[in-house]
Amino acid sequence: MPDQSTSPWKRFWEHGGFWRALLLAVVYYGLYQLMGLLVGWVFGDVGSPARGEEGGPMDVLIATALPIALACILLVLFAVSLGWLKELFGPQPVRGRGWMWVAIAVVLSINVSALLSVDYDKAGGALVAAWLITGLFVGFAEEVLTRGFVVNLMRKAGHGEIAVAMASAGIFAALHIGNVFTSDQGLATTLQQVVYTFFFGLCMYLALRVTGNLVWPILLHATTDPTLFLHGGDPVSNVFGIWATLSTYLIVVTGIVLLIVLIVSERRRAKRDGLTETPVSV
């Protein structure tokens, strides 16, 4: 129960719940898009002297990394305003089980596969460095939002871990729906991306559970985007790249299996401990 002596702002968020988590994600997404427009206004379109050629190191840093870096600052300020930094980055109150390491192993193996199948001479050191920096910002922002704030808000409302996992992965996936409007990738590709990100988000939730600290999903996520983007842009045809090429299917299949195991495991734990799974409600 929120402390009545605290500010109305903090009391509002301390109640937690799915709709507050969803509200936070919507506001975050809107602000992130505004950051992108602001960056575009300041630095110009692709091909401008500041950004250089599309997909080049400066273009990646300015168009991709900078808006996310600004969003990271907003998330930290939001956490500070609520006094939640320790809650987000401290030891997790709900720990995981050994089988959850499978999620980490699969994601890490894909990232290593992609890393070993990049044409680094063609990509160039500057572009590799730009993507690695960008990956840190992406991992921080998306994990703090969905495995940090969303998980914390769901638990504060008393939801069980099945609902927590579904909300965390679902909101994470929903954030990518907007790509159909902000990119030229098309509806079919976007829908495929949404399915992928749902199960990737589930893997990150399991990584949070089994490691007990938000830092590890952040770092695991931070190694995912750069390696896959570099592999997709400048691939090398070798045996290592096969695993990375199949990454979408591997994550989806792994996610489906682990989701089933999670549901069975959490229901057994709830039955053993005399608990009930609180449904997600708005």
C-alpha positions as CSV (number, residue, x, y, z in Angstrom):
1,M,0.0,0.0,0.0
2,P,1.5,3.4,-1.0
3,D,2.6,5.6,1.9
4,Q,0.0,8.4,2.2
5,S,2.8,10.8,3.3
6,T,4.4,10.7,-0.1
7,S,3.5,13.0,-3.1
8,P,0.5,12.3,-5.2
9,W,2.8,11.7,-8.1
10,K,4.6,8.8,-6.3
11,R,1.4,7.4,-4.8
12,F,-0.1,7.2,-8.3
13,W,2.7,5.0,-9.6
14,E,3.1,3.0,-6.4
15,H,-0.3,1.5,-7.0
16,G,1.1,-0.2,-10.1
17,G,-1.0,-2.2,-12.5
18,F,-1.2,-3.0,-16.1
19,W,-2.9,0.2,-17.3
20,R,-0.2,2.3,-15.6
21,A,2.5,0.2,-17.3
22,L,0.8,0.7,-20.6
23,L,0.4,4.4,-20.0
24,L,4.1,4.7,-19.3
25,A,5.0,2.8,-22.4
26,V,2.7,5.0,-24.6
27,V,4.2,8.2,-23.1
28,Y,7.7,6.9,-23.5
29,Y,7.0,6.0,-27.2
30,G,5.6,9.4,-27.9
31,L,8.5,11.2,-26.3
32,Y,11.0,8.9,-28.1
33,Q,9.4,9.9,-31.4
34,L,9.6,13.5,-30.5
35,M,13.3,13.1,-29.7
36,G,13.7,11.6,-33.2
37,L,12.0,14.6,-34.8
38,L,14.1,17.0,-32.7
39,V,17.3,15.3,-33.7
40,G,16.3,15.4,-37.3
41,W,15.5,19.1,-37.1
42,V,18.8,19.9,-35.5
43,F,21.1,17.7,-37.6
44,G,19.2,17.6,-40.8
45,D,18.1,14.6,-43.0
46,V,20.3,11.7,-44.1
47,G,23.1,13.0,-46.4
48,S,23.5,16.2,-44.5
49,P,27.1,17.2,-43.5
50,A,26.5,16.1,-39.9
51,R,25.0,12.7,-40.6
52,G,26.7,11.7,-43.8
53,E,25.6,8.8,-45.9
54,E,22.7,6.6,-44.9
55,G,23.7,3.8,-42.6
56,G,27.2,5.3,-42.0
57,P,28.7,5.6,-38.5
58,M,27.5,9.2,-37.9
59,D,24.1,8.5,-39.3
60,V,23.7,5.5,-36.9
61,L,25.0,7.6,-34.0
62,I,22.8,10.6,-34.7
63,A,19.6,9.1,-36.1
64,T,19.5,5.9,-34.1
65,A,21.6,6.3,-31.0
66,L,21.0,9.9,-30.0
67,P,17.2,9.8,-29.6
68,I,17.4,6.6,-27.6
69,A,20.2,8.1,-25.4
70,L,17.9,11.1,-24.7
71,A,15.1,8.6,-23.9
72,C,17.5,6.8,-21.5
73,I,18.0,10.1,-19.6
74,L,14.2,10.6,-19.3
75,L,13.8,7.1,-17.9
76,V,16.5,7.6,-15.3
77,L,14.9,11.0,-14.3
78,F,11.5,9.3,-14.0
79,A,13.0,6.6,-11.8
80,V,14.7,9.2,-9.6
81,S,11.4,11.1,-9.3
82,L,9.8,8.0,-7.8
83,G,12.8,6.8,-5.8
84,W,12.9,3.5,-7.7
85,L,16.5,3.3,-8.8
86,K,17.3,0.8,-6.1
87,E,14.1,-1.2,-6.8
88,L,14.9,-1.4,-10.5
89,F,18.6,-2.2,-10.2
90,G,18.8,-4.0,-6.9
91,P,18.4,-7.7,-6.4
92,Q,15.1,-9.0,-7.8
93,P,12.5,-10.2,-5.2
94,V,11.4,-13.1,-7.3
95,R,14.2,-15.4,-8.4
96,G,14.3,-17.9,-11.2
97,R,14.9,-21.6,-11.8
98,G,17.7,-23.4,-13.6
99,W,15.7,-24.1,-16.8
100,M,15.5,-20.3,-17.4
101,W,19.2,-20.3,-18.4
102,V,18.1,-21.8,-21.7
103,A,16.7,-18.3,-22.7
104,I,20.1,-16.7,-22.1
105,A,22.0,-19.5,-23.8
106,V,19.9,-19.3,-27.0
107,V,20.1,-15.5,-27.3
108,L,23.8,-15.5,-26.5
109,S,24.6,-18.2,-29.0
110,I,22.7,-16.2,-31.7
111,N,24.7,-13.1,-30.9
112,V,28.0,-15.0,-31.0
113,S,27.0,-16.6,-34.3
114,A,26.3,-13.1,-35.8
115,L,29.5,-11.7,-34.3
116,L,31.6,-14.4,-36.0
117,S,29.9,-13.9,-39.4
118,V,30.4,-10.2,-40.1
119,D,32.7,-8.8,-42.8
120,Y,34.6,-6.4,-40.5
121,D,36.8,-5.1,-43.3
122,K,33.8,-4.1,-45.3
123,A,31.8,-2.7,-42.4
124,G,34.8,-0.7,-40.9
125,G,35.8,-0.1,-37.4
126,A,33.8,3.1,-37.1
127,L,30.5,1.5,-38.0
128,V,31.1,-1.4,-35.7
129,A,31.9,1.0,-32.8
130,A,28.8,3.1,-33.7
131,W,26.5,0.1,-33.5
132,L,28.1,-1.2,-30.2
133,I,27.4,2.2,-28.6
134,T,23.9,2.3,-30.1
135,G,23.3,-1.2,-28.7
136,L,24.1,-0.1,-25.2
137,F,21.5,2.7,-25.4
138,V,18.9,0.4,-26.9
139,G,19.5,-2.3,-24.3
140,F,19.3,0.2,-21.5
141,A,16.2,2.0,-22.6
142,E,14.1,-1.0,-23.7
143,E,15.0,-3.2,-20.7
144,V,14.6,-0.5,-18.1
145,L,11.2,0.3,-19.5
146,T,9.8,-3.2,-20.0
147,R,11.8,-5.4,-17.7
148,G,12.3,-2.7,-15.1
149,F,9.3,-0.4,-14.9
150,V,6.6,-2.7,-16.4
151,V,7.7,-5.7,-14.2
152,N,7.8,-3.4,-11.1
153,L,4.4,-1.9,-11.8
154,M,2.8,-5.3,-12.3
155,R,4.3,-6.7,-9.2
156,K,3.2,-3.7,-7.1
157,A,-0.4,-4.5,-8.2
158,G,0.0,-8.0,-6.9
159,H,0.0,-9.8,-10.3
160,G,1.5,-13.2,-10.5
161,E,4.6,-13.9,-12.6
162,I,2.7,-15.3,-15.6
163,A,0.9,-12.0,-15.9
164,V,4.1,-10.1,-15.3
165,A,5.9,-12.0,-18.0
166,M,3.0,-11.6,-20.5
167,A,2.7,-7.8,-19.8
168,S,6.4,-7.2,-20.0
169,A,6.8,-9.1,-23.3
170,G,3.5,-7.9,-24.7
171,I,4.2,-4.2,-24.1
172,F,7.7,-4.6,-25.5
173,A,6.3,-6.2,-28.7
174,A,3.6,-3.5,-29.0
175,L,6.3,-0.8,-29.0
176,H,7.4,-2.2,-32.4
177,I,4.0,-1.9,-34.1
178,G,4.8,1.7,-34.9
179,N,7.5,0.6,-37.2
180,V,4.9,0.1,-39.9
181,F,4.4,3.9,-39.9
182,T,8.0,5.1,-39.2
183,S,9.8,2.8,-41.7
184,D,9.3,1.4,-45.1
185,Q,9.5,-2.3,-44.0
186,G,5.8,-3.0,-44.6
187,L,3.0,-4.6,-42.6
188,A,4.1,-8.2,-43.1
189,T,7.6,-7.6,-41.9
190,T,6.3,-5.5,-38.9
191,L,4.0,-8.3,-37.8
192,Q,6.8,-10.8,-38.0
193,Q,8.9,-8.4,-35.9
194,V,6.2,-8.0,-33.3
195,V,6.0,-11.8,-32.9
196,Y,9.8,-12.0,-32.7
197,T,10.0,-9.2,-30.1
198,F,7.3,-10.8,-27.9
199,F,9.2,-14.0,-27.5
200,F,12.5,-12.1,-27.3
201,G,11.0,-10.0,-24.5
202,L,9.9,-13.2,-22.8
203,C,13.5,-14.5,-23.0
204,M,14.7,-11.2,-21.4
205,Y,12.1,-11.6,-18.6
206,L,13.5,-15.1,-17.9
207,A,17.0,-13.6,-18.0
208,L,15.9,-11.1,-15.4
209,R,14.5,-13.8,-13.2
210,V,17.4,-16.2,-13.4
211,T,20.2,-13.7,-12.9
212,G,18.3,-11.7,-10.3
213,N,19.4,-8.3,-11.6
214,L,18.3,-6.0,-14.4
215,V,21.9,-5.3,-15.5
216,W,22.2,-8.7,-17.2
217,P,19.2,-8.4,-19.5
218,I,20.4,-4.9,-20.4
219,L,23.8,-6.3,-21.4
220,L,22.3,-9.3,-23.2
221,H,19.9,-7.1,-25.2
222,A,22.7,-4.6,-25.8
223,T,24.7,-7.3,-27.6
224,T,21.7,-8.4,-29.7
225,D,20.8,-5.4,-31.9
226,P,24.4,-4.5,-33.0
227,T,25.5,-8.0,-33.8
228,L,22.3,-8.7,-35.9
229,F,22.4,-5.4,-37.7
230,L,26.1,-5.8,-38.5
231,H,25.5,-9.4,-39.6
232,G,22.5,-8.3,-41.8
233,G,24.4,-5.4,-43.4
234,D,27.8,-7.0,-44.0
235,P,27.5,-10.7,-43.7
236,V,30.2,-13.3,-44.3
237,S,29.1,-16.7,-45.7
238,N,30.4,-19.2,-43.2
239,V,29.2,-21.9,-41.0
240,F,28.9,-19.6,-38.0
241,G,26.3,-17.4,-39.8
242,I,23.7,-20.1,-40.2
243,W,22.6,-19.8,-36.5
244,A,22.2,-16.1,-36.8
245,T,20.3,-16.3,-40.0
246,L,17.7,-18.5,-38.3
247,S,17.5,-16.1,-35.3
248,T,13.9,-15.2,-35.7
249,Y,12.7,-18.8,-35.8
250,L,15.0,-19.9,-33.0
251,I,13.7,-17.1,-30.7
252,V,10.1,-17.8,-31.5
253,V,10.3,-21.6,-31.0
254,T,12.4,-21.2,-27.9
255,G,10.0,-18.6,-26.5
256,I,6.9,-20.8,-27.2
257,V,8.5,-23.8,-25.4
258,L,9.7,-21.7,-22.4
259,L,6.4,-19.9,-22.1
260,I,4.7,-23.3,-21.7
261,V,7.3,-24.3,-19.1
262,L,6.8,-21.0,-17.3
263,I,3.1,-21.4,-17.1
264,V,3.3,-24.9,-15.8
265,S,6.1,-24.0,-13.4
266,E,4.4,-21.0,-12.0
267,R,1.1,-22.7,-11.5
268,R,2.8,-25.5,-9.6
269,R,4.6,-23.0,-7.5
270,A,1.3,-21.1,-6.8
271,K,-0.4,-24.3,-5.9
272,R,2.4,-25.3,-3.6
273,D,2.5,-22.0,-1.9
274,G,-1.3,-21.5,-1.8
275,L,-1.2,-18.5,-4.1
276,T,-3.5,-17.5,-6.9
277,E,-2.5,-16.0,-10.2
278,T,-4.0,-12.5,-10.4
279,P,-5.3,-11.8,-14.0
280,V,-4.2,-8.8,-15.9
281,S,-7.0,-6.2,-15.8
282,V,-7.4,-2.6,-16.8
